[in-house]
Amino acid sequence: MVSKTTLSDIENIESDCLTPQQVSDILKVSKKTFLKAALSDHNDLGFPIIKVGQRIKIPKEPFLKFMKGK
């Protein structure tokens, strides 16, 4: 799988939340794999998710901190 989104791209996004596709690109896993983990083991991800119905959003700042090891 080729990553389409870089961490630099994520830092430059104006939105406060990320999509599962953006996060899965950074983590180098399929969107399906990320969604499965987010829906079943979200406490083990290392960053929070927001679930509204079947939709998932990922707060940008906590995700960036996770990726930078902070």
C-alpha positions in Angstrom: 0.0 0.0 0.0 1.4 3.4 -1.0 0.8 6.2 1.5 -1.2 9.0 0.0 -1.2 11.4 3.0 1.9 12.5 4.8 2.3 13.7 8.4 3.1 17.1 7.0 -0.1 17.0 5.0 -2.0 16.3 8.2 -0.3 19.2 10.1 -1.5 21.5 7.3 -5.1 20.4 7.3 -7.3 23.2 8.7 -10.0 20.9 10.1 -9.7 19.8 13.8 -10.6 16.3 12.8 -9.2 13.7 10.4 -10.9 11.0 8.4 -10.3 7.3 8.7 -8.7 7.4 5.2 -6.2 10.1 6.2 -5.2 8.2 9.4 -5.0 4.8 7.7 -2.7 6.4 5.0 -0.4 7.6 7.8 -0.5 4.3 9.7 0.1 2.4 6.4 -2.9 0.1 6.9 -6.1 -0.3 4.9 -9.0 1.9 5.8 -11.0 -1.3 6.5 -8.3 -2.5 9.0 -8.3 0.9 10.7 -12.1 1.0 11.0 -12.2 -2.5 12.4 -9.6 -1.6 15.1 -11.4 1.8 15.8 -14.7 0.1 16.3 -13.6 -2.8 18.4 -10.4 -1.8 20.2 -10.5 2.0 20.2 -9.0 2.3 23.7 -5.9 0.5 22.4 -5.2 2.8 19.5 -3.2 5.4 21.5 -5.3 8.3 20.4 -9.0 9.1 20.7 -11.7 8.7 18.1 -15.1 10.3 17.9 -17.9 8.0 16.9 -21.3 9.4 15.8 -23.5 6.6 14.5 -21.4 4.6 12.1 -19.1 7.6 11.3 -15.7 8.0 12.8 -13.6 11.1 13.1 -10.1 11.4 14.7 -9.1 14.6 16.6 -6.1 16.0 14.7 -3.9 17.2 17.6 -4.1 14.0 19.7 -3.3 12.0 16.6 -0.3 14.2 15.8 1.0 13.9 19.4 0.7 10.1 19.1 2.6 10.0 15.9 5.3 12.2 17.3 5.6 10.1 20.4 4.5 12.8 22.8 
